[in-house]
Amino acid sequence: MIKTVFDYAPGMDQISEAIPEEIASTYERQSKRTVTGAEVAEVLRKDRLTPDDFYTLLSPAAEPYLEQMMTKARGLRRQYFGDNVYSFSPLYIANYCENGCRYCGFNAKSDIKRAALNSDEIEVEMRALAKDGIEDVLILTGESNHYSPVEYIEEAVKLARKYFRVVSLEIYPANVADYERLQKAGADFVTVFQESYDPEVYDYYHPRGNKRSIIYRMGTQERAAMGGMRGVGFGVLFGLADPVADCFRLGLHAYLVQRKYPHVEIAVSFPRIRPTHGAEDVDNTNRIGEKKLMQFICAMRIFMPFASITISTRERKEFRDQAMIYAATKISASVDTGIGRRGEEPDEDEGEEQFVIADTRTLDEIEKDLKEEGLYVLRNDYIRL
């Protein structure tokens, strides 16, 4: 039982807490600032931003400057990524979970149908994805190391290497030795969403399970880097806590990890709350609209011009395409958040979905739409030696 969000459960690696401490102290200082329009204009004239500048671009004072932010972000996007868009597809192989997250359809109290694919079923799903032209796969499980132990995920990674050039993971936070094992099996990236960096909000939304430890979760990207992963991904779930506060701490977290591990690739995601079965109501206070979300995405591009930015299928296709033009660089396609639905004969006992998606396009459809915008979808740009 994890009593407070700053406690660890037995067996959790306890690494340096320097980065979480710096995130907390830096935000505390930023939260006392009152940003002016003149400061925003000054930041937009800079070639390189500090964390202070990043906070400036996230503030309400920057909202009237969104058009200028989009123009600057687009220039940096083209400078670092050209007109390329990187594609991938998530593959859910299990939806068992041991956490009590109030906003998630996978939470342990939900009455959704559960499933965990066996090796043969996983291979059927992967073969179907590969036929769609996907070369970059993101393997996902619910957060249960009982139903989805590291050995189970390791076997899925080995299977994935037969069909895909890039294999990423979005699983429960693990220890350094676990990431070393998964990296040797063929995994390239690890993504973990912090959900929220606000301890009080985090405490409310995570009443039970290992996910209750905010401090262990915040160290996930470091442990993955220590375990040899080539890249790490960050994200918060917009709608839970104050959006400016969470977005600032999200960007600062990615910034500090990149400075400490300069060889590691950095990716940032911007998911918003979506409807889902089996989750409790989420207060509407902290929800943000598309305009504010675009401001955050552009601010991140200007602050970390070299980082990969992903827009999920939680967003409608028109917004995703616009985000790709101006700031984002990676897009998911051929998405299904359920379990075991891709084969020619889907399992009638398949697991239910995590959330309802908004963009149901296939990779070919996204490729066609983005080509009309002058963007080119790349299926892969990496060969593992």
C-alpha positions in Angstrom: 0.0 0.0 0.0 1.4 3.4 -1.1 0.3 5.9 1.6 1.3 9.1 -0.1 2.1 10.0 -3.7 5.7 10.5 -2.7 6.2 7.0 -1.4 7.6 4.0 -3.2 6.3 0.4 -3.1 8.7 -2.4 -2.2 10.8 -3.4 -5.1 10.6 0.0 -6.9 14.0 1.4 -8.0 14.7 4.6 -6.1 17.0 6.8 -8.3 17.9 10.4 -7.9 15.0 12.8 -7.3 16.9 15.8 -8.5 14.8 16.3 -11.6 11.4 16.1 -9.8 12.7 18.5 -7.2 13.9 21.0 -9.9 10.5 20.7 -11.7 8.7 21.5 -8.4 10.9 24.5 -7.4 11.0 26.0 -10.9 7.3 25.9 -11.3 6.8 27.4 -7.8 8.9 30.4 -9.0 7.1 30.6 -12.3 3.6 30.5 -10.8 4.3 33.8 -9.0 4.9 35.6 -12.3 2.5 37.9 -14.1 3.3 37.7 -17.8 2.8 40.7 -20.1 2.2 40.9 -23.8 5.5 42.8 -24.2 7.3 39.8 -22.7 5.6 37.4 -25.2 6.7 39.6 -28.1 10.3 39.7 -26.8 10.4 35.9 -26.4 9.2 35.4 -30.0 12.2 37.4 -31.2 14.6 34.9 -29.6 16.4 32.1 -31.3 16.7 29.9 -28.2 14.3 29.7 -25.3 14.8 29.3 -21.5 12.3 27.6 -19.3 11.2 31.1 -18.2 10.5 31.9 -21.9 8.5 28.6 -22.3 6.3 29.6 -19.4 5.7 33.0 -21.1 4.5 31.3 -24.2 2.1 29.1 -22.3 0.5 32.0 -20.4 -2.8 33.7 -21.1 -0.8 36.7 -22.2 0.4 34.7 -25.2 -3.1 33.9 -26.5 -3.3 37.0 -28.8 0.0 36.0 -30.3 -1.1 32.6 -31.5 -0.7 33.4 -35.2 2.9 34.6 -34.6 3.6 31.5 -32.5 2.3 29.2 -35.3 4.4 30.9 -37.9 7.6 30.6 -35.8 6.8 27.0 -34.9 6.2 26.1 -38.5 9.6 27.5 -39.4 11.3 25.5 -36.7 9.4 22.4 -37.7 10.6 22.7 -41.3 14.2 23.5 -40.2 14.5 20.3 -38.0 12.0 17.9 -39.7 11.4 19.3 -43.2 7.9 18.4 -44.6 8.1 14.9 -43.2 5.5 13.3 -40.9 6.4 10.1 -39.0 3.7 7.4 -38.7 3.0 4.7 -36.2 0.2 2.6 -34.9 -0.6 1.5 -31.3 -1.3 -2.2 -30.6 -3.1 -3.1 -27.4 -2.2 -6.6 -26.3 -3.8 -6.6 -22.8 -6.2 -4.4 -20.8 -5.9 -5.8 -17.3 -5.1 -3.1 -14.7 -4.4 -2.9 -11.0 -4.7 0.8 -10.6 -7.8 2.9 -9.6 -7.4 5.8 -11.9 -10.7 7.7 -11.8 -10.6 8.9 -15.5 -9.5 5.7 -17.3 -11.6 2.9 -18.9 -9.0 0.3 -17.9 -9.1 1.0 -14.1 -9.4 -2.0 -11.9 -12.9 -1.3 -10.8 -14.3 -0.9 -14.3 -16.6 -3.7 -15.5 -15.2 -3.7 -19.1 -14.4 -7.0 -20.7 -10.8 -7.9 -20.0 -8.3 -9.8 -22.3 -4.7 -10.6 -22.7 -3.6 -11.9 -26.1 -1.4 -15.0 -26.2 1.6 -15.2 -28.5 -0.3 -16.5 -31.5 -3.0 -13.9 -31.1 -0.4 -11.1 -30.8 1.3 -12.3 -34.0 -2.1 -12.3 -35.9 -2.6 -8.6 -34.8 1.0 -7.7 -35.8 0.7 -9.4 -39.2 -2.5 -7.5 -39.9 -0.9 -4.2 -38.9 2.2 -4.9 -41.1 -0.1 -5.5 -44.1 -1.5 -2.0 -43.6 2.0 -0.7 -44.2 2.8 0.1 -40.5 6.6 -0.1 -39.8 6.6 1.6 -36.3 4.5 -0.1 -33.6 3.6 1.0 -30.1 2.8 -1.9 -27.8 0.4 -1.1 -25.0 -0.9 -3.0 -22.0 -2.9 -2.1 -19.0 -0.8 -1.4 -15.9 -0.7 -4.9 -14.4 2.6 -6.7 -13.9 0.6 -9.7 -12.8 -1.3 -10.2 -16.1 1.3 -8.5 -18.3 4.6 -9.4 -16.6 7.9 -8.3 -18.2 8.4 -11.8 -19.6 5.1 -11.4 -21.5 6.0 -8.0 -22.9 9.5 -9.3 -23.8 7.9 -12.0 -26.0 5.7 -9.5 -27.6 8.7 -7.3 -28.4 10.5 -10.3 -30.0 7.5 -11.0 -32.2 7.3 -7.3 -33.1 10.8 -7.3 -34.4 9.7 -9.8 -37.1 7.3 -7.3 -38.5 8.3 -3.7 -37.6 11.5 -1.6 -37.8 10.7 0.4 -34.7 9.2 -1.0 -31.5 8.0 1.3 -28.8 6.3 0.5 -25.4 3.6 2.2 -23.4 3.4 -0.1 -20.3 3.5 0.3 -16.5 6.6 2.0 -15.2 9.4 -0.5 -14.6 12.8 -0.8 -13.1 16.2 -0.3 -14.9 16.9 -4.0 -15.2 13.5 -4.5 -16.8 14.2 -1.9 -19.4 17.6 -3.4 -20.1 15.9 -6.8 -20.7 13.2 -5.2 -23.0 15.8 -3.2 -24.9 17.9 -6.4 -25.6 14.7 -8.0 -26.8 14.3 -5.3 -29.4 12.4 -2.3 -27.8 13.5 1.1 -29.0 11.3 3.6 -27.1 9.4 3.9 -23.8 6.5 6.3 -23.3 4.9 7.1 -20.0 2.3 9.7 -19.5 2.6 11.5 -16.1 -1.2 12.3 -16.3 -0.6 15.3 -14.0 2.4 16.8 -12.2 0.2 18.4 -9.5 0.6 16.3 -6.3 -2.9 17.1 -5.0 -4.7 16.4 -8.2 -2.5 13.3 -8.7 -3.4 12.0 -5.3 -7.2 12.4 -6.0 -7.1 10.7 -9.4 -4.9 7.8 -8.3 -6.3 6.4 -5.0 -4.7 2.9 -5.3 -2.2 0.8 -7.2 1.4 1.3 -8.0 0.5 4.2 -10.1 -0.2 6.1 -6.9 3.5 6.8 -6.6 4.0 10.1 -8.5 7.7 10.1 -7.7 8.3 6.6 -9.1 6.4 7.5 -12.3 8.3 10.7 -12.7 11.6 8.7 -12.8 10.4 6.4 -15.6 12.1 8.1 -18.5 15.4 8.3 -16.6 15.2 4.6 -15.7 14.4 3.8 -19.4 17.4 5.8 -20.5 19.6 4.1 -17.9 18.3 0.8 -19.3 19.6 1.6 -22.8 16.4 2.8 -24.5 17.1 5.0 -27.6 14.2 7.3 -26.9 11.7 8.3 -24.2 8.2 9.9 -24.4 6.4 12.3 -22.1 2.8 13.4 -21.8 0.1 14.7 -19.5 -3.6 14.2 -19.7 -5.1 17.6 -20.3 -8.3 18.1 -18.3 -7.2 16.8 -14.9 -5.3 19.7 -13.5 -4.4 23.4 -14.3 -3.4 23.1 -18.0 -0.7 25.8 -18.0 0.9 24.4 -14.9 0.9 20.8 -16.2 2.1 21.8 -19.7 5.0 23.8 -18.2 6.1 21.0 -16.0 5.8 18.5 -18.9 8.1 20.6 -21.1 10.5 21.2 -18.2 10.6 17.5 -17.5 11.5 16.6 -21.1 14.0 19.5 -21.2 15.8 18.3 -18.0 16.0 14.6 -19.0 17.3 15.6 -22.4 20.1 17.7 -20.8 21.0 14.9 -18.5 20.9 12.2 -21.3 21.8 14.1 -24.4 22.0 10.9 -26.5 18.4 10.0 -25.9 15.6 11.0 -28.4 12.8 13.0 -26.8 9.1 12.8 -27.7 6.1 14.7 -26.3 2.4 13.9 -26.6 -0.7 16.2 -26.0 -3.7 14.0 -25.2 -6.9 15.4 -23.9 -9.6 13.7 -21.8 -12.0 11.6 -24.0 -15.2 9.7 -23.2 -14.7 6.2 -22.0 -16.8 3.4 -20.4 -16.0 2.5 -16.8 -14.4 5.8 -15.7 -15.8 8.2 -13.1 -16.8 11.7 -14.1 -14.0 14.2 -14.6 -14.6 17.8 -13.6 -14.8 20.2 -16.6 -12.9 23.0 -14.9 -9.5 22.2 -16.5 -10.6 21.2 -19.9 -9.1 23.1 -22.8 -10.2 23.9 -26.3 -8.4 23.4 -29.6 -7.1 26.9 -29.7 -5.3 26.6 -26.3 -4.1 23.1 -27.3 -2.5 24.6 -30.4 -0.9 27.3 -28.3 0.7 24.6 -26.1 1.9 22.5 -29.0 3.5 25.5 -30.7 5.1 26.7 -27.5 6.6 23.2 -27.1 8.0 23.3 -30.6 9.6 26.7 -30.1 11.0 25.6 -26.7 12.3 22.2 -27.9 12.6 22.5 -31.7 14.3 19.1 -32.1 11.7 17.1 -30.1 9.2 14.8 -31.7 5.6 15.9 -31.0 2.7 13.4 -31.3 -1.0 14.2 -31.7 -3.3 11.3 -30.9 -6.5 10.0 -32.4 -8.3 11.6 -29.5 -8.4 14.7 -31.7 -10.5 15.2 -34.8 -8.7 14.8 -38.1 -8.9 18.4 -39.2 -7.1 19.5 -36.0 -4.5 16.8 -36.3 -3.7 17.8 -39.8 -3.3 21.5 -38.9 -1.1 20.5 -36.0 1.1 18.5 -38.3 1.5 21.5 -40.6 2.6 23.9 -37.9 4.4 22.0 -35.1 3.7 18.3 -34.7 5.7 15.6 -36.4 4.3 12.2 -35.5 0.8 10.8 -36.1 -0.9 7.5 -35.2 -2.9 5.7 -37.9 -5.1 2.6 -38.2 -5.9 2.9 -34.5 -8.0 0.6 -32.4 -7.9 0.9 -28.6 -9.6 -2.5 -28.1 -7.9 -5.9 -27.8 -7.7 -8.5 -30.5 -9.8 -6.8 -33.3 -7.4 -6.7 -36.2 -7.4 -10.3 -37.4 -9.7 -11.6 -40.1 -11.7 -13.3 -37.4 -11.7 -11.1 -34.3 -11.9 -12.9 -31.0 -15.5 -12.8 -29.7 -14.0 -12.5 -26.2 -11.9 -9.5 -27.1 -11.2 -6.8 -24.5 -13.0 -3.5 -24.6 -11.4 -0.2 -25.6 -9.6 2.3 -23.4 -11.3 5.4 -24.8 -13.3 6.5 -27.8 -11.1 7.8 -30.7 -12.0 10.8 -32.9 -9.9 10.1 -35.9 -10.5 6.6 -37.5 -8.4 7.1 -40.6 -6.1 4.4 -42.0 -2.5 5.1 -42.8 -3.2 5.3 -46.5 -6.0 7.8 -45.8 -3.8 10.0 -43.6 -1.0 9.8 -46.2 -3.4 11.1 -48.9 -4.8 13.9 -46.7 -1.4 15.1 -45.6 0.0 15.0 -49.1 -2.6 17.5 -50.1 -1.1 19.8 -47.4 2.4 19.4 -48.8 3.5 16.9 -46.1 5.0 13.5 -46.7 4.3 10.5 -44.4 7.4 8.4 -43.6 6.7 4.8 -42.5 10.1 4.6 -40.9 13.5 6.3 -40.9 15.5 3.9 -38.8 17.3 0.6 -39.2 18.3 -1.3 -36.1 21.7 -2.9 -36.4 
